[in-house]
Each structure stands twice: as structure tokens, then as C-alpha cells.
Amino acid sequence: MDLFEYQGKQYFARFGIPISKGGVADTVDEAVAQAEAAGYPVVVKAQVKVGGRGKAGGVKVANDVDEVRLHAGNILGLDIKSHVVKRLWVEHASDIAKEYYASFTLDRSAKKHLGMLSAEGGVEIEEVAVTNPDAIAIIHVDPVDGLSLEAATEWVARAQLDEEAREQAAELLVKLYTCYTEGDCDLAEINPLILTPEGRVHALDAKVTLDDNAAYRHPEWEEFAGSDVEDERETRAKERGLNYIGLSGSVGIIANGAGLAMSTLDVVNQCGGTAANFLDIGGGANADVMAAALEVINSDPAVKSIFVNIFGGITRVDEVAKGVLEALDRVEISSPIVLRLDGTNAEAGREILAAHLSDRLVAEPTMLDAARRAVALAGGKS
Amino acid sequence: MSIFVDENTKVVVQGISPTSQGLYHGLRNRAYGTQVVAGTNPKRGGEEIEGIPVYATVAEAVQATGANASFISVPPKFAADAIVEAAAAGVPFVVCITEGIPAQDEALAYNRLVRDFPGTRLLGPNCPGIISPGKCNIGITSGDIAMPGGPVGIVSRSGTLTYQALHELSQQGVGQTTCVGIGGDPVPGTSFIDCLAAFEADPDTRAIMMIGEIGGSAEEEAAEFIASSVTKPVVSYVAGVTAPAGRKMGHAGAIISGSKGTAQAKMDALAEAGVTVAHNPTEAGEAMVDVVRNLG
């Protein structure tokens, strides 16, 4: 789960990472109240989960109440790359002497935590990574050891942060590491991490991705759960607990396992069709899950055929077959369904379905045959 | 021969109870012919469930039965501890199929094994397990889609595509030495390279099928290894050519991965390494049939 900047900053604050004084606002009046509380000048920042806010006019400095009203009014409702701004973060504007970059994430190759730190932070950091990779100091942290203050101190020196920033930065990085590990983040990133002319180091932005697998031990994440899904189909799928990604094609896809679901998209594409979605129903494909999956796909008017591709492992194919039939009893499906069922108890599954097959419910023996059929039923090559 | 497991593998099922997933899968594995010699459950030591003796700890189970492999399918919040318990008990091969373990727990457990228990190989988590057809099946693979006798070794990152690969080969009458599902989690205990090296060393494995998917750089690393260290023919399929572009994880993701991670980049790297790259699982199966035919 990606957090908004304001949520990320509040998450940082729990771990003692210094942030600017500020608060959220959903209206112009609230923005004014937050500005008065934070003290002028303030920065009014659009809260959207997309980069390039500044260039799109979503970040403005305001020196007095009139400017807050003007900027807040302009930014609320602003469309930034299809993300409409509904909320603002208003914080005291910091004077900036230096901009740094700091992050922790997992290095899958090294199988250790990876810290990246640069004295050349700011919006061009990805450019820096390409043109001057030596400007980014990396550190691999073994999760068994964690990050010590000594190691962090060596790291900030290696990154050549300014002398007066080093002690505070090292302490902050240890806190950021704690936030990343104990806070169960997939990513904890500060860009920019700033040094003020008065010599204080603090986080001016926050990019945090939480590990959904750890939600069970973070009841406090409830407040982040949310309203940021733009695609209506994805909202419906999410309500039903399905792993669904909306696409723009005409063949609805239901498969078990992310790999098989991706492969199903590939094969439909190779047969000249286009997928309307990615949908992985996972291991427990019972009638409820299948009904929910069919409902979500059925609600997409672009869908012309539905390809159900199941290879049973934990998922038993006879259960899937029963699920499909039960789902058809419950939901009126407007597109023909092509089934390809293999794996655990596949024979039993096919027998269950045999009596129910029609031109609206077709079974094919292989994945390729089923893909061709589904593409043909969707109107052929598109 | 086979890799990692064979007919002498003795399995302890961790977290066994009359209603557990572990019992369900353990019984299926036993029905396949796997030696399931013990179960563990801290509250049920001394009991017997479906003929499987239950011990309170893995250490006791190992001492009493000589178990040399463990099978973990406990819920995510218990899985990392279960992995470390098995390793600490000296179990040399641990299969964990549990899906949804927090990445932090996974990274910690992996690095504890590397440091404190280097004699233990972890397969998974979030994988379908391993099957050496006719000898041993640990995990959730349906035994009847596999075919004994080799000569193909399979390694796959994706669960259901692992079954698909087995199925495609068996349908064509091509057997397998061992099929390893390494799982798609961020920190897999066993990598493509571990399996490629083991298949290269196994005299009965004469060709290798490798199934990858988008994300990370494991396939690119495997390609480098194949180019330098694998003499046997390799056929590969990478899922996700048409998959929607994944979420970009801040700047950090872009800085680390660069152009790596896309299906096309992986396929290019594998082709460069001399691998036969197929565009769907069926094509991969057919390509492997050709390879096996030409082995003579």
C-alpha cells in the first residue's frame, strides 16, 4: 500500500524522524487554519500518489492568508495526471541550504536491506543515478545485525554530506531504518532530506510503501485504508477481496496464480485478442470467490467473452467447477464463458460440468485452444 | 537421480493437527509415496494423527525419526519462526509453501539461516514445493501430472505455471528428474542459480526448463550463470510480456532496477545466453520435446 505524503510524514513522526510543522486540509478554510497554526510562510502541497506535482502546479508557497486562499482554491480539484486533488498538506516552509536523498528498500539480489544516500538529492535524483552513480552511497544492511549508529556515521561521511549535517543525518537514518523494518515498509524514502541554513536536518517529503502482508500486526494502518483507487472495477474487486487489475481489452480473464494469470494474458494477446483485466483468484477458488470474480468481470461493459483458466494445485478443479455452476445460478452473466480446467481432480471437475455445457459455457482441453476460442467469441482479432 | 530430494527423503510436517493444511497436504504427499515420518505440534506431542507420530518440536521429531526434510504450510505469522526452528534442529532441507509472509520476516529468516545454519537449504516461501516423480513429493503439486524417469529438470518461479510446465511435458511423454518451484517472493531461499547448478551436476538431468516471470532480476542473473556454467540445453518461458506495468516503487525502484525486470529484458538476456526462449507454456513444452529428441 502506497501512502500519501502526509500519511508518510505522520508515519515518520511516529519513529521520531523530524518533519515540518503542518497538517491536512480538505477545504480552503481548513488550509487557512493549518497555515495559521504552522506559521507563515507555508507550503501548500497537493496530496496525490503520483510524481511531478510541482511541475503540475500542485505545490505552492504562500506568505499570507490571501495567498493560502488563492493556492488552496486552485490546487483542490486540480487534475494531476488523472489524479484529482482532494486533500492538501499545509506545512511551515523551510529554508533550504542543501537537499539530500535517503531511502531504504530490499535488495532482492543481495537478499539484504539496501540503503541509498546522496548529497545530491531533489527531483533529479534518478538522473543523478544514471549520470553520476558514484554520487549515491549505498549500504547493505544484514537484517540480523540491523543498522548501528557507527555504520550510519561511516555511511553519511562516505556520502559526503556536509559536515554540520552528519551527526543529525546519521541519527535520522537509524530512525528511518527502524521505521522501515519495525514499521514493515517495502520502501521508506525521503527526497529531499534537507539541511536548513540554521543547521537542522529534516524530512521535507515522504514516500512510504507498506507491506500489505504485515497488515495483521499493524492495526494502526486501518486509517490508511483507502479511497485512492480510481478504477471503479478495481474498487468492486477490492471490496470482494480479489487481486484484480483493470485493462482495456475485451476478453475477461480469471486464472489461479499470478504466473498463470500473466501467462493467460500473454496467450490471449498472442491469439490476437486483448485482455480486459488481470484477475488472480489465488488458492481458494470456491463458489463465493468464483461468483465474485464473475460478477466483477460481468460489470465491465467492454468484456465480450470470459476465459477461466484454472490449473489445480491446492485449488481442486471439482470445487472450481461447482463454483462456476453456483456462480452462474447467482449471477446473470452477459458474455460466453470459456473454461480450461486441469490439475488436481480435473476429471471430476469436467464430469460435473459436462451436463451444463452450451454455447454460453464452453470447455476447451488446452490453454491455447481456450485462448483461441475466447478471442474468437470476443469478436476475433481486435 | 534427482536434486535435493529422493526416495530416502524423510519428511516432518510442521504444524500438524486434524484440521491443518499441513495434514491435508502431508497426507496427499504420503499417498504419492513420500516418506512422511513425523508431524510437530507443541500441544499434541505424543499423539498420532492418521498414523503420523506427532512431536512437540522439530528437534524431537528429528531425533526420533531421522527426518531429513521439513514441510511448512503454517499461517504467515508463524512461518518465519517455523523455518528457523527446522534449521536449528539440523534439518537440511526445508520446504515452506506459506504465502503472505511479511517481507521483513522473510529477509530476517533467510539471513539467519545463511549465518547460523548454513547446512540448511530453504525452498520457498510462497512456492508449490518440489517433486521428484516416482520418488518424493513435498508440497502441493498434483503428483499425477508428473512423469518419472527424466531427462528434464524443471525450475519455476510461479506456482501454477510449474504445474503447467509439468503437464506440457508429461502430455508429450517427456519425463522429469525433479521439478522445483522456487516461489515468487522477494527473498526466495533457493534461487534459479542454485537449481541450475544442481541440475548441471545431476547426471540424469539432460535438459533444463526454466519458467520465469516479470519483476526483480533473478532471470537476468540466471542467464549470466547459464552462459558461464551450464552445458546442458535450457528452454525458458517468461510470463508477463503483456502484463500491466507494475507499480514503480518510488525513486529507489527505478534507481536499482533500471531497465531490468521487464519480460522482454529477461527473454533477451536468456536468448543471449543461448537459451531457447518460448512465448507461451505450450511452445516451451514443444521446444523441450525437440531438445529431448535431439539428445539421442
Interface residues (C-beta under 8 A of the other chain):
Chain A: D2 Y101 S103 F104 T105 L106 D107 R108 S109 K111 K112 H113 L114 M116 I125 E126 A129 I136 D142 P143 V144 T181 D184 D186 L187 E189 N191 K207 T209 D211 N213 A214 Y216 R217 I245 L247 A255 N256 G257 A258 G259 L260 M262 S263 L265 D266 V267 V268 N269 Q270 A275 F278 G282 G283 F311 G312 G313 I314 D342 G343 T344 T366 M367 L368
Chain B: H25 P76 K77 E99 G100 I101 P102 A103 Q104 A107 L108 Y110 N111 R112 V114 R115 P128 I140 T141 S142 I145 S156 R157 S158 G159 T160 L161 Y163 Q164 H167 G184 P186 V187 I211 E213 I214 G216 S217 A218 E221 Y237 A239 G240 V241 T242 A243 P244 R247 M249 G250 H251 A252 G253 A254 I255 I256 H279 N280 P281 T282
